[in-house]
Amino acid sequence: MTDANQPIDPEATAQAADPQAEEQVVDAEVVPGEEPGTAPAAGEGEDAPFVEDGTDVHPDTARADQLQDDFLRLQAEYVNYKRRVDRDLPVHRTRAAHEVLEALLPVLDEIHLAEQHGDLPEGSPFRAIADKLEQTLGKHGLERVGAKGEAFDPHVHEALMHTPWDPSDEELPSDATATTVVTVLQPGYRAGERVLRAARVAVADPQ
């Protein structure tokens, strides 16, 4: 029989009314670091949006920074490439022109031989064509080198023969003191500062 003056325990009364309540409380799982019965706060779940706090970087921000760095590097490489192309363009142009001139040297040799044999008389149509060709090539810097009576220069002359000096030859300079070209066997050509082909000559030493 219960004493009417004894205070009533509400928890004991609930357990008496529901015998399984104690088992439910005992079986409840408690997550470490959390108070029993507490739910995750808003924004703490797996689907919560990322918030930058000054220490972590959002993946999209890191990716954007990487793409910007790649773009700046590629832009710098292109600028350097463009500078090299602009710097080397005149060199490539000159080299290409020299290759064309070198390919035409056999044609000029045939014209020179024709002139020596008198096959290009003044006023003939072919003589006019030959003159125009040489004038056009001259505009691109082509110049014939190697002439009788000039001092031998190993940079522009290739000596194929050495002959005695002929003092009766009026085409040779009387005041020559160095080895002199006495016969041009094949003319040479120069384009600007570059010798495309050295003149093949015969030389003699003055007495």
VENRA-V39004 format. One record per pair of residues at least 4 apart in sequence whose C-alpha atoms are under 6 Angstrom apart, sorted by sequence separation. I is the first residue (numbers start at 1). GAP is how many residues later the second one is. If there is no record, write none. Layout:
I&GAP  I&GAP
//
This chain:
15&4  44&4  52&4  85&4  115&4  134&4  138&4  153&4  190&4  43&5  114&5  115&5  137&5  190&5  30&6  190&6  120&7  189&7  189&8  188&9  188&10  188&11  187&12  186&13  186&14  185&15  185&16  184&17  183&18  183&19  182&20  181&21  182&21  181&22  149&23  180&23  180&24  179&25  179&26  152&27  152&28  151&29  152&29  150&30  149&31  150&31  149&32  148&33  149&33  148&34  148&35  165&39  158&40  162&40  164&40  165&40  146&41  157&41  158&41  159&41  160&41  161&41  162&41  163&41  165&41  146&42  156&42  157&42  158&42  159&42  160&42  162&42  145&43  159&43  144&44  145&44  144&45  143&46  143&47  142&48  142&49  141&50  141&51  146&53
//
